[in-house]
Amino acid sequence: MMETVVQLKPKSQWRPGMTWEKLIAEMDSALQIPGNVNAWTMSIKGRIDMLSTGVRTPVDIKILGANLDEIQRIGERIESVLRDIPGTRSVFAERTAGGFFVDIEPKREALARYGLTIDDVHGVLTSAIGGETISTTIEGRERYTINLRYPRDLRAELDQLERVLVKTMMGRQVPLGELADIKLTTGPAMVRDENRKLAGYVYVDVVGRDIGGYVEEAKKAIAGVERHGYELLWSGQYENMIRVRERLKIVVPVTIALIFLLLYANTKSAFKTLVVMLAVPFSLVGAV
């Protein structure tokens, strides 16, 4: 995830006819980077959205389930469906299983033959490949750790890792390739979990229409994508809208009831109170 802050000139210096929507459209077309998807927001608004919902795009779909590979497949199908819905400026499904890893599996029989333990291999991997902190340098009030490990040229390829030497108790140097299976595998680059389930996110940037109407259309479009055992949660600004709507279902009736009680306590007449309350809708018409 990359973040770029664009400082805009005062509106008086903008080109004639330039609007916020046109500016975003021009920047979006000029800044298309392969493998990345744009999501346009305001700096402070983006921070608030991240704190309240965990995402920065107006709409986000959280896919919850038990298998990351299946979560990624569902996300990719949702991405392809939502791309054709009017109002979608960009959509991106996380590649939850798109990470590459080097797996080193010790051969227990070979370790026993040389009198070594798995910890001996781990110690060499930590110092030679991962890097081990051996000291700290002090420069004024600043402190920097000193790490020791093999140069990049000696640990960049699998065949080079196989030549990393492990010292036995007898002083013999044994290549790592004889003591472990080294292979390149794929797996989750990052593991999310929510409500005790594994999670993957689909980010959707919406433009030119209301969030509620867009989500309702999107729900109908992806109805066939859902799979048993996997749950779809709609988040982002839509989540805030639903939260406010549910809260207003409680706040508005309570407020009307309190106003009624205050009016009744003042007039001591239910009829007069109802007359005042019934005048509110007519006042609304006059205001419109």
C-alpha positions in Angstrom: 0.0 0.0 0.0 1.4 3.4 -1.1 0.1 6.8 -0.1 0.7 10.0 -2.0 -0.4 13.4 -0.7 -1.2 15.9 -3.5 -1.0 19.6 -2.5 -3.5 21.6 -4.6 -3.2 25.2 -5.6 -5.9 27.7 -4.5 -9.0 27.3 -6.6 -8.5 30.8 -8.0 -5.4 29.4 -9.8 -7.2 26.4 -11.3 -7.8 26.2 -15.1 -11.1 27.6 -16.3 -13.9 25.0 -16.0 -11.8 22.7 -13.8 -13.8 21.0 -11.0 -12.9 18.5 -8.3 -14.4 15.6 -10.3 -12.5 16.6 -13.5 -9.2 16.9 -11.5 -9.6 13.5 -10.0 -10.5 12.0 -13.4 -7.4 13.5 -15.0 -5.1 12.4 -12.2 -6.6 8.9 -12.2 -6.0 8.5 -16.0 -2.4 9.8 -15.7 -1.4 7.7 -12.7 -2.2 4.1 -13.7 0.6 1.9 -12.3 0.6 -1.8 -13.3 -0.3 -4.0 -10.4 -1.8 -1.1 -8.4 -5.3 0.4 -8.1 -6.0 4.1 -7.2 -8.4 5.1 -4.4 -8.9 8.9 -4.1 -9.7 10.5 -0.7 -8.9 13.4 1.6 -6.0 13.1 4.1 -8.0 13.7 7.3 -11.1 11.8 5.9 -8.8 8.8 5.0 -7.4 8.7 8.6 -10.9 8.8 10.1 -12.1 6.1 7.8 -9.1 3.9 8.7 -9.8 4.4 12.4 -13.5 3.7 12.2 -13.8 1.0 9.6 -10.2 -0.2 8.9 -10.3 0.8 5.2 -10.0 4.0 3.2 -12.2 3.4 0.2 -15.9 4.3 0.3 -17.0 0.7 0.1 -15.2 -2.4 1.3 -16.3 -6.1 1.2 -14.8 -8.3 3.9 -14.8 -12.0 3.0 -14.7 -14.2 6.1 -14.0 -18.0 6.0 -11.7 -20.8 6.8 -9.5 -21.1 3.7 -7.4 -18.2 2.3 -7.2 -19.7 -1.2 -11.0 -19.8 -1.4 -11.2 -16.3 0.0 -8.9 -15.1 -2.7 -10.9 -16.9 -5.4 -14.2 -15.3 -4.1 -12.5 -11.9 -4.0 -11.3 -12.2 -7.6 -14.8 -13.1 -8.8 -16.3 -10.2 -6.9 -13.7 -7.9 -8.4 -14.6 -9.0 -12.0 -18.3 -8.5 -11.3 -18.1 -5.1 -9.6 -15.9 -3.7 -12.3 -18.9 -3.5 -14.7 -21.3 -1.8 -12.3 -21.9 1.9 -13.0 -20.2 4.1 -10.5 -17.2 1.9 -9.9 -14.0 3.9 -10.4 -11.7 1.2 -9.2 -12.0 -2.2 -7.5 -9.2 -4.4 -6.1 -9.4 -7.7 -4.3 -6.5 -8.6 -2.0 -4.3 -11.5 -3.2 -4.3 -13.1 0.2 -2.2 -16.1 -1.0 0.2 -14.2 -3.2 3.3 -14.3 -1.1 6.5 -16.1 -2.0 8.6 -17.9 0.7 11.7 -19.9 1.1 10.9 -23.1 3.0 13.8 -24.9 4.7 12.8 -28.3 6.1 15.6 -30.0 8.1 16.3 -33.7 7.3 16.2 -35.4 10.7 18.1 -38.5 9.6 20.9 -36.4 8.1 21.1 -34.2 11.2 21.4 -37.3 13.4 24.2 -38.7 11.1 26.3 -35.6 11.7 25.3 -35.2 15.4 23.4 -32.0 14.8 20.1 -30.7 16.1 17.4 -28.6 14.5 18.5 -25.7 16.7 22.0 -25.9 15.2 20.5 -25.4 11.7 18.2 -22.6 13.0 21.2 -20.8 14.5 23.1 -20.8 11.2 20.0 -19.6 9.3 19.5 -16.8 11.8 23.1 -15.5 11.6 24.0 -16.3 8.0 20.7 -15.5 6.2 18.4 -13.6 8.6 21.0 -11.5 10.3 22.1 -11.5 13.9 22.6 -8.4 16.0 26.1 -8.6 17.5 26.7 -5.1 18.9 25.5 -1.5 18.9 27.3 1.6 17.7 26.8 4.9 19.6 27.0 8.2 17.7 26.2 11.0 20.0 22.6 10.4 21.2 21.9 8.0 18.3 22.3 4.3 18.6 22.5 1.8 15.6 22.6 -1.9 15.8 25.4 -3.9 14.0 24.0 -6.9 12.2 26.1 -9.8 10.8 25.1 -12.0 7.9 26.2 -13.3 4.6 26.5 -10.8 1.7 23.5 -10.7 -0.6 25.5 -12.4 -3.4 25.9 -15.5 -1.2 22.2 -15.8 -0.2 20.1 -14.5 -3.1 19.5 -17.9 -4.9 18.4 -21.3 -3.7 21.6 -23.0 -4.9 23.6 -20.4 -2.9 21.5 -21.2 0.2 22.3 -24.9 -0.2 26.1 -24.0 0.0 25.7 -22.3 3.4 28.0 -24.2 5.8 26.9 -25.7 9.1 29.6 -26.6 11.6 29.4 -30.0 13.4 30.7 -30.9 16.9 33.8 -32.5 15.2 34.6 -29.2 13.4 33.5 -30.4 10.0 31.7 -28.0 7.7 28.5 -29.5 6.1 26.6 -27.7 3.3 23.0 -26.8 4.3 21.7 -28.6 1.2 22.8 -32.0 2.7 20.9 -31.2 6.0 17.6 -29.7 4.7 15.3 -29.5 1.8 15.2 -25.9 0.4 12.4 -24.9 -1.9 10.4 -21.9 -3.0 6.7 -22.0 -2.0 3.7 -19.7 -2.2 1.5 -18.7 0.7 -0.4 -15.8 2.3 1.6 -12.6 2.3 -0.4 -11.4 5.3 -3.0 -13.2 7.4 -6.1 -11.2 8.5 -8.6 -12.4 11.0 -12.0 -11.0 12.1 -14.7 -12.6 14.2 -12.5 -15.6 14.7 -12.3 -16.2 10.9 -9.7 -15.7 8.3 -10.5 -12.5 6.2 -9.8 -11.0 2.8 -10.7 -7.5 1.7 -12.1 -6.1 -1.6 -11.6 -2.4 -1.9 -14.1 -0.4 -4.1 -13.8 3.3 -5.0 -17.2 4.7 -6.0 -17.9 7.9 -7.9 -21.0 9.6 -9.3 -23.7 7.9 -7.3 -24.9 7.4 -3.7 -23.2 4.7 -1.6 -26.5 3.1 -0.5 -27.8 2.7 -4.0 -24.5 1.4 -5.3 -24.2 -1.2 -2.5 -27.8 -2.4 -3.1 -27.0 -3.0 -6.8 -23.7 -4.6 -6.0 -25.3 -7.0 -3.6 -27.7 -8.2 -6.3 -24.8 -8.5 -8.8 -22.7 -10.7 -6.6 -25.5 -12.8 -5.1 -24.3 -15.8 -7.1 -20.7 -15.4 -5.9 -21.4 -16.2 -2.3 -20.5 -19.7 -1.1 -21.6 -21.8 1.8 -19.4 -21.3 4.8 -18.1 -17.9 3.7 -19.5 -14.6 4.9 -19.6 -11.2 3.1 -19.5 -8.1 5.3 -20.0 -4.6 3.7 -17.8 -2.0 5.3 -16.4 1.5 4.6 -18.6 4.5 4.5 -21.5 2.1 3.9 -20.9 0.6 7.3 -21.1 4.1 8.9 -24.3 4.8 7.0 -26.0 1.6 8.3 -24.7 2.3 11.8 -26.2 5.8 11.8 -29.5 4.5 10.3 -29.9 1.9 13.0 -29.1 4.5 15.7 -31.6 6.9 14.3 -34.3 4.3 14.5 -33.9 4.5 18.3 -33.0 8.2 18.7 -35.8 9.7 16.6 -38.7 7.9 18.4 -37.1 8.7 21.8 -36.8 12.3 20.9 -40.4 12.6 19.7 -41.6 10.9 22.9 -39.5 13.3 25.0 -40.9 16.4 23.1 -44.4 15.0 23.6 -43.9 14.6 27.4 -42.4 18.1 27.7 -45.3 19.7 25.8 -47.9 17.7 27.9 -46.2 18.8 31.1 -46.4 22.4 29.9 -50.0 22.4 28.6 -51.6 19.7 30.8 -53.7 18.8 27.8 -53.3 15.9 25.5 -55.4 17.6 22.8 -53.2 20.7 22.7 -50.0 18.6 22.7 -51.3 16.6 19.7 -52.2 19.8 17.9 -48.6 21.1 18.3 -47.1 17.7 17.3 -49.3 17.5 14.2 -48.2 20.9 13.1 -44.6 19.7 12.7 -45.1 17.9 9.4 -46.8 21.0 8.0 -43.9 23.1 9.2 -41.6 20.7 7.3 -43.6 21.3 4.1 -43.3 25.0 4.5 -39.6 24.7 5.0 -39.1 22.7 1.9 
